[in-house]
Amino acid sequence: MAKGLIAALDLGPREHVAVVGGGGKTTLCFALARELSGAGKKVITTTTTKVWHSEANRSPCVVFCHSGPAFCVSVKEGLRRAGHVFVAQRPLESGKVEGISPSMADSLFQDLQLDYLIAEADGAEGRPLKAPAAHEPVIPSSATVMIAMMGIEAIGRPLGPEIVFRAELFRKIAGLGDREILNPALLARAFQAPTGSFKGAPDSARRIAFLNKLDLVPDGQDARTLAGLLLRGPHAPAERVVIGSLLQNIYFTIH
């Protein structure tokens, strides 16, 4: 069992992390940022889509790009003072904040003196699974790690909109029948498909599957079976799998 997310994900001293999928992306982003900033690292969290303003406020400092020339000064001051800054484009009337462009994420990572940039790169409307639409995910080109998440409480459940965001698209990507029971072999197809969970990953980025919410299942055997499928064979999509619970801060790594 890995002691903390940094060890579970095997992060290097400087990383640009893109997080996609379903089952706890926002929670992962902020839990990782807390652990890194607590270790004295300079961290920016952001999104290339949208998140709730209340979620952005989990960071000790939020800076909006539309603040003009003072933007970079504010980010640098936030990093110096708090060690962790959430960056977004602007607040929206919906209660969400608009994310930044991939190119801006690249610039922040390359130009500022920070150790980690963590970007939530798509949305799943709270479902444990999702299928990326044509315009998703929005991955910055400088990403060094791509984490594809899944809530493992979906295993054994029938395919449907209450479990999968864009269920019909997911069905097509994974080659599934309507309301088919989601077992490890079928779920592995969604990670392996070119338009599936790791869609848009930069060629140089490491690919990690994160199977979250171990606290919701009585037996983790199905998750371990899925992990084996993701790591073995000529079409293995991931080089590392983390099985765990962000709620309980428990992580097991398989690689």
Summary of the structure (lengths in Angstrom):
residues: 255
radius of gyration: 17.6
end to end distance: 12.8
largest distance: 53.1
contacts: 899
relative contact order: 0.18
helix: 33%
strand: 25%
